[in-house]
C-alpha cells in the first residue's frame, strides 16, 4: 500500500506540474463552472415557490443534493475524464502494451495515472453548497452523521468510477466509445435533483437500472439524517459490487486485447 501511495503521488505531482503550464485553463474552468452552477440553481429555483417543494424536498435540502452532484462532477473532471478517455487512445495506438508490461496493476495505472487540478474548484463549490444547505436546514451535525455521509459519498465515487470504467473498457472491442461516456455523463445530470422529484417509473429506473439515486440522493439523506439503514447498506453493497464487476470485466476484456504487434 505504501508503494501504491508513493506511485500515485508521483503520478499526480507530475500531472499537476504539466497542467500548470496552462494556467489560463483555470479561468476557463471557473467560467464554465459558474455558468453550469447558475444554470443549475436557476432550473432548481423554477420548481420552488412560497408554498411548494420538490418531491417533498425543501430548497435547502435540494442544495445539498446539488452540492454532492457538483463534487462528483469535480471528481469526474479531475480523475475520470483525463484517465479513462485515454484507454481508447491506448487501444488505438497500441500503447496499452507498455501499460501491461509495467510492474503495477494495469487497472490502477489506467485509472489513476493522470490528475487534472481543474476539477478542484467544483469540489470546493460543492462543499459550499452543502454547507449552505446544512445552515438553512438548521441541522446539528454530529460525528456519526459525518462518518455516515463520508461513507455514502465514498460509495458514490466508487459507483461513478465503475460506470465510467465499464464503458471505457469496452474500447478493447469497439475502440471508439467516447461518445458513450458523454451520453452517460449527460444522463447522470439527473442526479442534480432529488430522486423523489421524478415520476415513479423514472425513480425505479434511476435506482435499480442506472443507480443515480445512490450517487446524490442517498448521501444527501445520510447528511440530513433522513436516510434509513437499509438504504445505507444497499449503497455500500452496490458500490463494492460495481467495483468487483469492473475488476472482473477488465481482466476479461484483456483476454481479447491482441496488442499492437499481433
N, C-alpha and C positions, 0 to 999 in steps of 0.2 A: 504493500500500500504506500509506503514511503517513497518507493521508486516511481510509482504512478503519479503521486502528487508532484514530485520534482519534475517529472516529464511534462505534465500538464502546465506547470508553472513556466517551464522553458518554452513550450508551445505558445502560450498566451502572451508572455512578455515579448516574444519575437513578433507576434501578430500585431500587438499594440504599437510597437516601435514602427512597424511598416505602415500601419493605418495613420499614425500621427504625422506622417509625411504629407497627408492631405487634410490639413486641419479645417479647411473650408467646408468639409463634409459635415462637421458638427453643426454649422449654421443651417445647412440644408436639412439635416435630420431634425433639428429643433423646429424649423418652419413646418416640416412635414408632420411632426408630432403635434404641433399647435393646431394645425388645420384639422387633423383627424380627431383631436380631442374636442375642439369646438363643435365639429360636426356631430360627434357622439353625444355631447351634452345637449346640443340643440334638439337632436332627434329624440333623446330621452325626455327632455322637458315637454315635448309635444303631447306626451301621454299623461301629464300631470296637470292638475288644476287645484283650486281651493279645497275640493272635497273628493278628489279622485286619487287612485293609486294604480299601480301596475301589477296585476296579478296578486294583489294583497301585499305588495311591497311598497313601502314609502320611498320618497325621494332620497333621503339619506342612506337607506338600505341599498337602493339601486346604485348609489355612488360607490359602495363597497364592491359590488359586482363589477362595475366598470373599472374600478381600480385594479382588481385582480386580473381582469382581461388585459389592461394596459401593461401590467407586469409581465404577463405571459407573452405579449407582443414584443416587449423588450428582450425577453429570453429568445424569442424567435429570431430577432434581428441580430443579436449578439452571437448566438451559437448555432441554431438550427440552419438558418439560411446560408451563412457562409460555408458551413461544413457539408451539409447533406446535398446541397446543389452541386458540389464538386464530385460526388460519387459518379454522377453521369459523365463528367469530364474524364474521370479516371478510367471508366469503362471504354469511352470513345477513343482515348489516346493510348490505352494500354498501360498507363502508369499505375494501375491497380496492382500490377505485378510487383512493383517495388514496395508497395504498402504491405503486401502479403509476405514479403521476404524479411521485413523488419522484425526485430525481437520484441514485439509488443502486440497485444491482441488487436487484430485488424479493425474490429468494430469500434473499439475505443479510439483508435487512431483516426478513422474517418469521421467520427462523431465529435471529437474534441480538438482536432489539430489546429483550428483557427478560432480566433476570438475577435469580434468587432466591437469596439467601445461605443459605437453609435446607438446601441440599444439601451445603454445605461440611463440616458435621460428619461426614457419611457418607464424604466423601473422606478426612478425617483418620483415621477409624476403619479404613477400608480399608487405608491406609498402615501403620497399627499392626499389623493382622493380617498383612500381608505381611512386615513386619519380624520378627514372632514366628515366622512360617514359615521365614524365612531363618535365624534364630538357632537354632531347634531342628533344622534340617536340617544345621547346621554348614557352611553354604556360604561359600565365599570369592568375593565378588562383585568382578569387575574392571570396567574402563571399557567394554570391548567388550560384556560382558553387560548393563550398564546401557543402553547405546545400543540394543542389540537389543531389550531389554524395552520401552523407551520407544517404539521404532518399532512394536512389536506392540500396545502399549497405544493409541497414536495410531490405528492401523488399526482397533482395536476401537471406538474412539469414532466413527470415520467410518462403520463398518458400522451401529452402533446408531443414529446420526443418520439414515442413509439409510433404514433400515427404518421409523422413525417418520415421516420426511418423506414417504415414498411413500404411506403410508396417509393422512396429513393432506392431501396434495394431491388425493386423490380426493374431498374435500369439495366441489370445484367441480362434480362431477356429483351426488353423493349427499348433500351438505350435512352430515348428522348421521353422522359416522364416529368420534366419540369413543369409543364402545363398542369399536370395532375396535382402537383404541390400547390400551385396557385389556386386551383379550384378548392383544394382542402382549406387553404388559408381564408378564402372568401367565405366558405361555409362556416368556419369557426368564428366568423364575425357575429354570428347569432349569440355567442357567449357574452356579448356586451350587455345583454339584458337578462333579468331573472328568467329562469326556465319556465316559471309559472305564468309568465306573460304570454306564452304561446298557446294555441289551441291544443286540445288533448292529444290529437294524432301526432302533432309535431313534438309535444313533450315526450311521448313514447319513443319517437324516432331519435330525439336528441339525448335520450337516456340509455336505451337498450341497443340501438344500432350504431349511432355515432355519439360517443359519450361526452357531449358538450356540457351536460349538466354537471359532470364531475370536474370539469375544468374551472368553472367560475362560481356557479350557484352553491354547490356543496361546501367549498371553502368559505364562502360568504356566510352561509348558515352557521358554520362552526364558529366564526368570529362573532356573529350576532347572537350566539347562544340559543339558536332555534333548531339546531340540527339534532337528529335522532342518532343513537348509537349504531343502528342498522345501516344508515347512510354512510357514516364514517367508516364502518367496517367494509362496506361494499366498495368505497372509494379506494381504500388501501388494497383490497383484493383485486380490483380491476386494474390498478396501476401496475402491480407486480405481475399480474397475468399478462398484460400487454408487453411488459419488459421481457419476460421469459419468451414470449412469442417472437419478439424481434431477434433475440439471441438465436433461437432455433431457426428462424427464417433466414437469417444472414448466413448461417452455416449451410443451410440447404441451398441457398442461391449460389454460394461459391462453388458448389459441385458442378454448376453449369457454366462457370466462367472459364473460357478457353484460353485466356491470356492473349497478349499482343503477338506472340510468336507462333501460335498454333492455329 
